[in-house]
Amino acid sequence: QVQLVESGGGLVQAGGSLRLSCAASVRTFSNYGLGWFRQAPGKEREFVALISWSGGISNYADSVKGRFTISRDNAKKTVYLQMDSLKPEDTARYHCAAQVFGSSRWASDYGYWGQGTQVTVSS
C-alpha cells in the first residue's frame, strides 16, 4: 500500500508563495502518476494539478495555471506543488493522490490519498 504525507501548508498573504510537499512510502514511486486536489468547506473537491508517472506530462486547472507548478523527485519519492501569486480563493485543504501509471483530473481514478495540509490565504 502507498502512504502519502503532505506538508508545507500554512497561512500566507495574498500574492505570497508556498511550496507543498508530499512524501510517499512506496517501493516503486516512479510507477505512480500523482495529483494534487483541494477542498474548501462547503465546496466539492477540485482538481489542481497532475504529473504523469514518467514526469513527461503535467496538467493544471485553469484557475491555477501560470501560478502553480507541480514537480516530482523520484529519488526522494516526493511530489511538490509550488504555489505562487496566491489568492484568497486558493484557501483549501490540499491533498496529494497517487494512481498506478495513469494520470487523471478525476479524483475517483486515484487509489491512494494523503491526509491533506491546510492552505489559508488572507487578503
Backbone as numpy.savetxt, mean C-alpha at the origin, in Angstrom:
# Nx Ny Nz CAx CAy CAz Cx Cy Cz
1.84 -19.62 5.08 1.01 -18.44 5.08 1.88 -17.19 5.08
1.34 -16.11 4.52 2.04 -14.85 4.42 1.59 -13.94 5.55
2.56 -13.39 6.26 2.29 -12.40 7.29 2.80 -11.05 6.81
1.95 -10.03 6.89 2.28 -8.69 6.43 2.10 -7.71 7.58
3.09 -6.86 7.79 3.04 -5.88 8.87 3.39 -4.51 8.32
2.43 -3.59 8.40 2.63 -2.23 7.92 3.21 -1.34 9.02
3.90 -0.30 8.59 4.40 0.71 9.50 4.59 2.01 8.73
4.81 3.09 9.44 5.12 4.36 8.82 4.00 5.38 8.81
2.83 4.99 9.26 1.73 5.93 9.30 1.92 6.96 10.40
1.07 7.96 10.38 1.15 9.01 11.38 0.32 10.21 11.00
0.56 11.29 11.71 -0.14 12.55 11.48 0.79 13.49 10.73
0.29 14.06 9.66 1.08 14.96 8.84 0.19 16.08 8.32
0.77 17.25 8.13 0.03 18.36 7.57 -0.14 18.20 6.06
-1.19 18.80 5.55 -1.41 18.79 4.11 -0.18 19.31 3.38
0.18 18.62 2.31 1.37 18.96 1.56 2.60 18.21 2.00
2.52 17.51 3.11 3.65 16.77 3.62 3.77 15.39 3.00
4.72 14.62 3.53 5.03 13.31 2.97 5.13 12.26 4.07
4.84 11.04 3.70 5.05 9.87 4.53 5.48 8.72 3.64
6.23 7.80 4.20 6.55 6.57 3.51 6.07 5.40 4.34
5.16 4.64 3.78 4.66 3.45 4.43 5.51 2.25 4.02
5.70 1.34 4.95 6.42 0.10 4.69 5.53 -1.07 5.05
5.73 -2.16 4.34 5.01 -3.39 4.63 6.02 -4.53 4.55
6.34 -5.09 5.69 7.30 -6.18 5.76 6.58 -7.52 5.73
7.08 -8.41 4.90 6.45 -9.71 4.72 7.28 -10.82 5.33
6.61 -11.73 5.98 7.23 -12.96 6.45 6.77 -14.07 5.53
7.61 -14.39 4.57 7.28 -15.39 3.57 8.58 -15.87 2.94
8.60 -17.12 2.52 9.83 -17.68 1.99 10.18 -17.12 0.61
9.18 -16.97 -0.26 9.42 -16.52 -1.62 8.64 -15.25 -1.90
9.15 -14.14 -1.39 8.48 -12.85 -1.51 8.28 -12.45 -2.96
9.23 -12.77 -3.82 9.17 -12.35 -5.21 8.03 -12.99 -5.99
7.41 -14.02 -5.47 6.29 -14.68 -6.14 4.98 -13.91 -6.03
4.94 -12.87 -5.19 3.69 -12.21 -4.87 3.57 -10.84 -5.49
2.40 -10.60 -6.09 2.03 -9.25 -6.43 1.54 -8.55 -5.17
1.74 -7.26 -5.11 1.46 -6.50 -3.89 0.60 -5.28 -4.19
-0.25 -4.97 -3.25 -1.10 -3.81 -3.41 -1.25 -3.04 -2.11
-1.62 -1.79 -2.25 -1.99 -0.94 -1.12 -3.45 -0.53 -1.29
-4.19 -0.65 -0.22 -5.58 -0.22 -0.17 -5.77 0.66 1.05
-6.83 1.45 1.04 -7.11 2.30 2.19 -8.60 2.32 2.46
-8.92 2.58 3.72 -10.32 2.66 4.11 -10.48 3.71 5.19
-11.39 4.64 4.95 -11.73 5.67 5.92 -13.07 5.32 6.56
-13.32 5.81 7.77 -14.60 5.53 8.42 -15.78 5.93 7.55
-16.73 5.03 7.42 -17.92 5.30 6.64 -17.74 5.15 5.14
-16.55 4.77 4.70 -16.30 4.60 3.28 -15.87 3.17 2.99
-16.06 2.77 1.75 -15.60 1.46 1.32 -14.09 1.46 1.14
-13.52 0.30 1.28 -12.10 0.15 1.02 -11.82 0.44 -0.45
-10.79 1.21 -0.72 -10.48 1.57 -2.09 -9.04 1.24 -2.45
-8.86 0.94 -3.70 -7.54 0.65 -4.24 -6.69 1.91 -4.27
-5.41 1.75 -3.95 -4.47 2.86 -3.99 -3.38 2.63 -5.03
-2.68 1.50 -4.93 -1.56 1.23 -5.82 -1.25 -0.25 -5.83
-0.62 -0.71 -6.90 -0.17 -2.09 -6.98 1.17 -2.17 -7.68
1.86 -3.26 -7.43 3.10 -3.56 -8.14 3.12 -5.06 -8.38
3.50 -5.45 -9.59 3.47 -6.84 -9.97 4.55 -7.64 -9.26
4.41 -8.96 -9.34 5.41 -9.82 -8.69 6.78 -9.66 -9.30
6.83 -9.31 -10.58 8.10 -9.08 -11.25 8.64 -7.68 -10.99
7.81 -6.80 -10.50 8.19 -5.42 -10.30 8.12 -4.58 -11.55
7.73 -5.18 -12.67 7.73 -4.49 -13.94 6.48 -3.68 -14.22
5.44 -3.88 -13.46 4.18 -3.18 -13.67 3.74 -2.55 -12.37
3.36 -1.29 -12.43 2.75 -0.62 -11.30 1.52 0.14 -11.79
0.60 0.38 -10.89 -0.63 1.05 -11.26 -1.16 1.80 -10.05
-1.85 2.91 -10.32 -2.31 3.78 -9.25 -3.75 4.22 -9.47
-4.43 4.45 -8.36 -5.72 5.08 -8.45 -5.55 6.50 -8.96
-6.54 6.98 -9.71 -6.45 8.33 -10.26 -6.26 9.38 -9.17
-6.83 9.14 -8.01 -6.77 10.12 -6.94 -5.37 10.32 -6.36
-4.48 9.35 -6.57 -3.13 9.46 -6.02 -2.05 9.50 -7.08
-2.43 9.34 -8.33 -1.45 9.32 -9.42 -0.65 10.61 -9.45
0.65 10.46 -9.55 1.54 11.61 -9.56 1.99 12.04 -8.18
1.36 11.53 -7.14 1.71 11.89 -5.77 2.29 10.71 -4.99
1.80 9.51 -5.28 2.24 8.31 -4.57 3.10 7.45 -5.48
4.05 6.73 -4.88 4.90 5.82 -5.62 5.03 4.51 -4.85
4.72 3.41 -5.53 4.87 2.10 -4.92 6.18 1.47 -5.41
6.86 0.78 -4.53 8.09 0.10 -4.88 8.24 -1.13 -4.00
9.16 -2.01 -4.39 9.40 -3.20 -3.59 10.88 -3.51 -3.56
11.31 -4.10 -2.47 12.67 -4.55 -2.29 12.58 -6.02 -1.92
12.84 -6.86 -2.89 12.68 -8.29 -2.67 13.70 -8.84 -1.68
14.88 -8.25 -1.66 15.89 -8.70 -0.71 15.45 -8.46 0.73
14.76 -7.34 0.95 14.25 -7.01 2.28 12.84 -7.53 2.51
12.25 -8.11 1.48 10.87 -8.61 1.55 9.93 -7.53 2.05
10.03 -6.37 1.43 9.27 -5.20 1.85 8.72 -4.46 0.65
7.49 -4.00 0.77 6.89 -3.12 -0.22 6.66 -1.76 0.43
6.86 -0.70 -0.35 6.77 0.65 0.17 5.70 1.44 -0.57
5.18 2.43 0.09 4.32 3.42 -0.54 4.81 4.79 -0.12
5.47 5.47 -1.04 5.91 6.84 -0.80 4.76 7.77 -1.14
4.35 8.58 -0.18 3.21 9.46 -0.34 3.69 10.90 -0.20
3.55 11.66 -1.27 3.93 13.06 -1.29 2.70 13.92 -1.55
2.83 15.19 -1.25 1.73 16.14 -1.47 0.43 15.63 -0.88
0.49 15.19 0.34 -0.67 14.59 0.98 -1.80 15.59 1.16
-3.01 15.08 1.02 -4.22 15.87 1.16 -5.06 15.31 2.30
-5.92 16.13 2.90 -6.82 15.61 3.94 -7.65 14.43 3.46
-7.98 14.39 2.18 -8.75 13.30 1.62 -7.99 11.97 1.64
-6.69 12.01 1.86 -5.89 10.79 1.95 -5.99 10.14 3.32
-6.62 10.79 4.26 -6.76 10.25 5.61 -7.52 8.93 5.56
-6.89 7.88 6.08 -7.48 6.54 6.06 -6.53 5.58 6.75
-7.02 4.38 6.96 -6.14 3.31 7.39 -5.65 2.59 6.13
-4.35 2.46 6.02 -3.75 1.89 4.83 -3.31 0.46 5.10
-3.69 -0.42 4.21 -3.36 -1.84 4.31 -2.58 -2.29 3.10
-1.58 -3.12 3.32 -0.94 -3.79 2.20 -1.53 -5.18 2.05
-1.42 -5.72 0.86 -2.00 -7.01 0.56 -1.14 -7.72 -0.47
-1.24 -9.04 -0.50 -0.43 -9.85 -1.40 -1.28 -10.91 -2.08
-0.94 -11.20 -3.34 -1.54 -12.29 -4.07 -0.46 -12.99 -4.87
-0.64 -14.28 -5.07 0.39 -15.08 -5.74 0.45 -14.71 -7.21
1.60 -14.21 -7.64 1.93 -13.90 -9.03 1.13 -12.77 -9.65
-0.18 -12.75 -9.46 -1.01 -11.76 -10.10 -0.94 -10.40 -9.44
-1.52 -9.42 -10.11 -1.68 -8.08 -9.55 -3.04 -7.57 -9.99
-3.68 -6.84 -9.11 -5.07 -6.48 -9.34 -5.46 -5.25 -8.56
-6.46 -4.52 -9.08 -7.07 -3.42 -8.36 -8.16 -3.87 -7.41
-8.50 -5.14 -7.45 -9.65 -5.63 -6.71 -9.22 -6.30 -5.41
-9.75 -5.81 -4.31 -9.37 -6.33 -3.00 -9.68 -7.81 -2.87
-10.74 -8.27 -3.52 -11.13 -9.66 -3.40 -10.12 -10.62 -4.02
-9.23 -10.12 -4.84 -8.22 -10.96 -5.47 -7.02 -11.23 -4.57
-6.92 -10.52 -3.47 -5.78 -10.65 -2.57 -6.11 -11.61 -1.43
-5.20 -12.52 -1.20 -5.42 -13.53 -0.18 -4.81 -13.22 1.17
-3.92 -12.24 1.21 -3.20 -11.94 2.44 -3.23 -10.45 2.70
-3.47 -10.09 3.95 -3.62 -8.69 4.34 -2.87 -8.38 5.62
-2.33 -7.17 5.68 -1.75 -6.69 6.91 -2.79 -6.04 7.78
-2.39 -5.68 8.99 -3.32 -5.10 9.96 -3.61 -3.63 9.69
-2.79 -2.98 8.90 -3.00 -1.60 8.55 -2.22 -0.62 9.40
-2.04 0.58 8.86 -1.41 1.67 9.59 -2.19 2.95 9.28
-2.42 3.74 10.29 -3.27 4.92 10.15 -2.49 6.10 9.60
-3.07 6.75 8.60 -2.53 7.99 8.06 -3.57 9.07 8.25
-3.19 10.15 8.90 -4.08 11.27 9.13 -3.42 12.54 8.61
-4.12 13.22 7.72 -3.60 14.43 7.10 -4.45 15.61 7.55
-3.84 16.55 8.21 -4.56 17.72 8.70 -4.46 18.86 7.70
-5.46 19.71 7.71 -5.48 20.86 6.81 -4.96 22.11 7.48
